[in-house]
Amino acid sequence: MTFAEGVRLAIGGILMLGGLFVFVSSVIGNFRFPDAATRMHSAALGDTLGILLAFAGLAVLCFSAGLLLKLGIILLMMWVAGPACSHLIAGMLAGKEPEKKEEKRKK
């Protein structure tokens, strides 16, 4: 193993461990926080930052153009779907159902 490969492995491992730390602290926050809003905030922050660090570690460890493209697409989809899903869950916890397009037109 060359020095450059060792540095690449170390950086990738540190990024992966950072993502793991963020995920674990998010799970602990979900159990420790008192109400649903703060729990959802903890989960949303853990998702976005943890996924970014984990995917950055994977990109450093397994460097290829095809893999980077796939990781980027997955990261983008997770970042778009995560906040949308947490927003819908927050509305359901508050007792509000999502409005349908027909209901909006009638008003």
JODA-V443124 format. One record per residue. N is the residue number from 1. RES is the residue in three letters. PSI is psi in whole degrees, -180 to 180 (none if undefined). Layout:
BEGIN
N,RES,PSI
N,RES,PSI
END
This chain:
BEGIN
1,MET,133
2,THR,170
3,PHE,-40
4,ALA,-40
5,GLU,-38
6,GLY,-41
7,VAL,-42
8,ARG,-43
9,LEU,-39
10,ALA,-45
11,ILE,-44
12,GLY,-42
13,GLY,-40
14,ILE,-42
15,LEU,-42
16,MET,-42
17,LEU,-35
18,GLY,-42
19,GLY,-41
20,LEU,-41
21,PHE,-42
22,VAL,-42
23,PHE,-44
24,VAL,-42
25,SER,-31
26,SER,-41
27,VAL,-41
28,ILE,-41
29,GLY,-35
30,ASN,-32
31,PHE,-26
32,ARG,-27
33,PHE,150
34,PRO,-37
35,ASP,173
36,ALA,-35
37,ALA,-44
38,THR,-32
39,ARG,-42
40,MET,-35
41,HIS,-42
42,SER,-43
43,ALA,-40
44,ALA,-42
45,LEU,-40
46,GLY,-38
47,ASP,-51
48,THR,-49
49,LEU,-40
50,GLY,-42
51,ILE,-40
52,LEU,-47
53,LEU,-41
54,ALA,-43
55,PHE,-34
56,ALA,-40
57,GLY,-41
58,LEU,-38
59,ALA,-37
60,VAL,-40
61,LEU,-39
62,CYS,73
63,PHE,112
64,SER,153
65,ALA,-41
66,GLY,-42
67,LEU,-41
68,LEU,-38
69,LEU,-45
70,LYS,-43
71,LEU,-38
72,GLY,-41
73,ILE,-43
74,ILE,-43
75,LEU,-44
76,LEU,-44
77,MET,-39
78,MET,-40
79,TRP,-28
80,VAL,-43
81,ALA,-33
82,GLY,-56
83,PRO,-35
84,ALA,-43
85,CYS,-41
86,SER,-32
87,HIS,-42
88,LEU,-40
89,ILE,-39
90,ALA,-40
91,GLY,-38
92,MET,-36
93,LEU,-30
94,ALA,-4
95,GLY,16
96,LYS,130
97,GLU,147
98,PRO,137
99,GLU,144
100,LYS,162
101,LYS,-35
102,GLU,-36
103,GLU,-35
104,LYS,-38
105,ARG,-32
106,LYS,-27
107,LYS,none
END
